[in-house]
């Protein structure tokens, strides 16, 4: 069984697309997924399944549409992929520290896409880099580093213009998801 992390895009934000995590867990358990657990209200779900990532994504998106009545893009990563995202952070500890010192908000984020974005789309993002906002694209992820709030970021705003669905999580959330996946991996089988 593979440990997956489902990252739902755009739920429970600004009063739109509300999904209670208890209802989401119930739906996923009803689909036959095991060890289902959620983390915070922004749509992070860990579970185990023997199904493929492609099949699961379609199944989850269809289930959410049927149960909750609106479409929600779902991005999936395995626990080992989440660990790799953390391990492969392209920003140095020094650069992260300096960004954190300059900001009263979270500084490091990861935007995840369902596939590698087109090179020309990534190139367009470079127009929005400056001394306060930087990014590095590696595979299906775009790492973002901010010296000010992500909320006012022109660079972060451009991610929604990519031709692929994208969802973003801060570094603390990424590390917590990796920790929860590790704990799930170490649980005895049911």
KOLTORFI-410434 format. One record per residue (C-alpha): residue number from 1; residue in one letter; x, y, z. Coordinates in nm, 3 decimals, padded with zeros to 5 digits. Each point is the difference from the previous one (the first is absolute). Example, Ala and Ser with C-alpha at 12.3 -4.5 7.8 and 13.67 -1.06 7.14 Angstrom:
// residues 2
NODE  pos  code       xx       yy       zz
NODE    1     a   01.230  -00.450   00.780
NODE    2     s   00.137   00.344  -00.066
//
This chain:
// residues 190
NODE  pos  code       xx       yy       zz
NODE    1     x   00.000   00.000   00.000
NODE    2     x   00.125   00.345  -00.091
NODE    3     x  -00.038   00.299   00.230
NODE    4     x  -00.146   00.289  -00.197
NODE    5     x  -00.052   00.363   00.085
NODE    6     x  -00.293   00.161  -00.182
NODE    7     x   00.026   00.377  -00.029
NODE    8     x  -00.335   00.156  -00.080
NODE    9     x   00.011   00.333  -00.177
NODE   10     x  -00.211   00.295   00.109
NODE   11     x  -00.223  -00.143   00.270
NODE   12     x  -00.105   00.184   00.317
NODE   13     x   00.151   00.325  -00.125
NODE   14     x  -00.195   00.322   00.044
NODE   15     x  -00.324  -00.184   00.072
NODE   16     x   00.001  -00.179  -00.336
NODE   17     x  -00.004  -00.372  -00.073
NODE   18     x  -00.046  -00.099   00.363
NODE   19     x   00.074  -00.361   00.084
NODE   20     x   00.004  -00.128   00.357
NODE   21     x   00.298  -00.224   00.053
NODE   22     x  -00.212  -00.259   00.184
NODE   23     x  -00.228  -00.023  -00.306
NODE   24     x   00.300  -00.029  -00.231
NODE   25     x   00.151  -00.279   00.213
NODE   26     x  -00.333  -00.185  -00.003
NODE   27     x  -00.023   00.030  -00.379
NODE   28     x   00.355  -00.130  -00.050
NODE   29     x  -00.047  -00.288   00.240
NODE   30     x  -00.318  -00.088  -00.191
NODE   31     x   00.215  -00.025  -00.314
NODE   32     x   00.208  -00.270   00.166
NODE   33     x   00.301   00.213   00.092
NODE   34     x   00.164  -00.092   00.330
NODE   35     x   00.168   00.190   00.284
NODE   36     x  -00.170   00.319  -00.117
NODE   37     x   00.099   00.309   00.196
NODE   38     x  -00.023   00.371  -00.072
NODE   39     x   00.230   00.280   00.101
NODE   40     x  -00.141   00.351   00.047
NODE   41     x  -00.300   00.133  -00.193
NODE   42     x   00.177   00.088  -00.325
NODE   43     x  -00.040  -00.342  -00.155
NODE   44     x   00.294  -00.221   00.092
NODE   45     x  -00.091  -00.369   00.023
NODE   46     x   00.223  -00.296   00.070
NODE   47     x  -00.113  -00.353  -00.081
NODE   48     x   00.117  -00.338  -00.122
NODE   49     x  -00.100  -00.166  -00.325
NODE   50     x   00.128  -00.256  -00.248
NODE   51     x  -00.149   00.195  -00.293
NODE   52     x   00.205   00.208  -00.243
NODE   53     x   00.037   00.375   00.037
NODE   54     x  -00.186   00.061  -00.329
NODE   55     x  -00.296  -00.221   00.097
NODE   56     x  -00.018   00.150   00.349
NODE   57     x   00.004   00.358  -00.123
NODE   58     x  -00.294  -00.062  -00.234
NODE   59     x  -00.187  -00.194   00.269
NODE   60     x   00.051   00.271   00.264
NODE   61     x  -00.096   00.287  -00.230
NODE   62     x  -00.315  -00.184  -00.112
NODE   63     x  -00.090  -00.092   00.359
NODE   64     x   00.035   00.358   00.121
NODE   65     x  -00.214   00.127  -00.287
NODE   66     x  -00.273  -00.256   00.075
NODE   67     x   00.002   00.038   00.379
NODE   68     x   00.067   00.372   00.043
NODE   69     x  -00.145   00.134  -00.325
NODE   70     x   00.297   00.194  -00.141
NODE   71     x   00.322  -00.089  -00.182
NODE   72     x   00.326   00.002   00.195
NODE   73     x   00.337  -00.067  -00.162
NODE   74     x   00.190  -00.264   00.197
NODE   75     x   00.376  -00.036  -00.013
NODE   76     x   00.156  -00.317   00.134
NODE   77     x   00.345  -00.070   00.132
NODE   78     x   00.133  -00.316   00.158
NODE   79     x   00.169   00.023   00.338
NODE   80     x   00.338  -00.055  -00.167
NODE   81     x  -00.074   00.282  -00.248
NODE   82     x  -00.079   00.236   00.291
NODE   83     x   00.330  -00.099   00.164
NODE   84     x   00.177   00.069  -00.332
NODE   85     x  -00.162   00.343  -00.030
NODE   86     x   00.137   00.090   00.343
NODE   87     x   00.342  -00.150  -00.065
NODE   88     x   00.035   00.177  -00.337
NODE   89     x  -00.077   00.352   00.117
NODE   90     x   00.215   00.217  -00.229
NODE   91     x   00.036   00.291   00.242
NODE   92     x   00.293   00.001   00.239
NODE   93     x  -00.061   00.008   00.374
NODE   94     x   00.164   00.344   00.006
NODE   95     x  -00.230   00.137  -00.268
NODE   96     x  -00.307  -00.140   00.179
NODE   97     x   00.118   00.145   00.332
NODE   98     x   00.044   00.346  -00.155
NODE   99     x  -00.348  -00.013  -00.153
NODE  100     x  -00.150  -00.108   00.332
NODE  101     x   00.177   00.284   00.183
NODE  102     x  -00.138   00.252  -00.249
NODE  103     x  -00.358  -00.121   00.030
NODE  104     x  -00.252  -00.039   00.278
NODE  105     x  -00.178  -00.264  -00.211
NODE  106     x   00.086  -00.342  -00.139
NODE  107     x   00.280   00.032  -00.254
NODE  108     x   00.041  -00.338  -00.169
NODE  109     x  -00.273  -00.167  -00.206
NODE  110     x  -00.034  -00.280  -00.250
NODE  111     x  -00.247   00.015  -00.289
NODE  112     x  -00.086  -00.345  -00.132
NODE  113     x  -00.129  -00.085  -00.346
NODE  114     x  -00.130  -00.327  -00.148
NODE  115     x   00.282  -00.007  -00.255
NODE  116     x   00.310   00.193  -00.103
NODE  117     x  -00.104   00.345  -00.126
NODE  118     x   00.100   00.117  -00.347
NODE  119     x   00.342   00.167  -00.011
NODE  120     x  -00.144   00.314  -00.160
NODE  121     x  -00.253   00.037   00.284
NODE  122     x   00.273  -00.029   00.262
NODE  123     x   00.205   00.257  -00.193
NODE  124     x  -00.290   00.249   00.027
NODE  125     x   00.018  -00.027   00.380
NODE  126     x   00.350   00.149  -00.013
NODE  127     x  -00.158   00.336  -00.089
NODE  128     x  -00.142   00.012   00.353
NODE  129     x   00.315  -00.085   00.193
NODE  130     x   00.163   00.279   00.195
NODE  131     x   00.210   00.052   00.312
NODE  132     x  -00.301  -00.093   00.219
NODE  133     x  -00.144  -00.292  -00.197
NODE  134     x   00.186  -00.293  -00.153
NODE  135     x  -00.089  -00.339  -00.143
NODE  136     x   00.159  -00.320  -00.125
NODE  137     x  -00.191  -00.254  -00.208
NODE  138     x   00.105  -00.363   00.045
NODE  139     x  -00.211  -00.259  -00.175
NODE  140     x  -00.364   00.025   00.110
NODE  141     x   00.081   00.249   00.278
NODE  142     x   00.066   00.371   00.014
NODE  143     x   00.181   00.111   00.315
NODE  144     x  -00.073   00.359   00.105
NODE  145     x   00.190   00.218   00.244
NODE  146     x  -00.147   00.328   00.128
NODE  147     x   00.144   00.281   00.209
NODE  148     x  -00.352   00.142   00.032
NODE  149     x  -00.345  -00.157   00.017
NODE  150     x  -00.104  -00.247  -00.267
NODE  151     x  -00.340   00.174   00.004
NODE  152     x   00.135   00.305  -00.183
NODE  153     x   00.233  -00.194  -00.228
NODE  154     x  -00.022   00.064  -00.372
NODE  155     x   00.213  -00.310  -00.059
NODE  156     x  -00.238  -00.226   00.196
NODE  157     x  -00.292   00.156  -00.185
NODE  158     x   00.148  -00.111  -00.331
NODE  159     x  -00.011  -00.368   00.099
NODE  160     x  -00.375  -00.008  -00.061
NODE  161     x   00.070   00.102  -00.360
NODE  162     x   00.192  -00.320  -00.071
NODE  163     x  -00.195  -00.236  -00.224
NODE  164     x  -00.003  -00.264   00.276
NODE  165     x  -00.180  -00.015   00.335
NODE  166     x   00.232   00.109   00.279
NODE  167     x  -00.029  -00.008   00.377
NODE  168     x   00.242   00.155   00.244
NODE  169     x   00.103  -00.097   00.354
NODE  170     x   00.239   00.169   00.240
NODE  171     x   00.316  -00.174   00.117
NODE  172     x  -00.136  -00.075   00.348
NODE  173     x  -00.296  -00.182  -00.154
NODE  174     x   00.228  -00.197  -00.233
NODE  175     x   00.215  -00.112   00.291
NODE  176     x  -00.306  -00.091   00.208
NODE  177     x  -00.141  -00.209  -00.286
NODE  178     x   00.333  -00.182  -00.027
NODE  179     x  -00.003  -00.063   00.375
NODE  180     x  -00.359  -00.131  -00.006
NODE  181     x   00.083  -00.227  -00.295
NODE  182     x   00.302  -00.136   00.188
NODE  183     x  -00.216  -00.070   00.305
NODE  184     x  -00.255  -00.176  -00.221
NODE  185     x   00.276  -00.210  -00.155
NODE  186     x   00.114  -00.108   00.345
NODE  187     x  -00.349  -00.101   00.117
NODE  188     x  -00.066  -00.371   00.030
NODE  189     x  -00.231  -00.138  -00.271
NODE  190     x  -00.370  -00.017   00.083
//
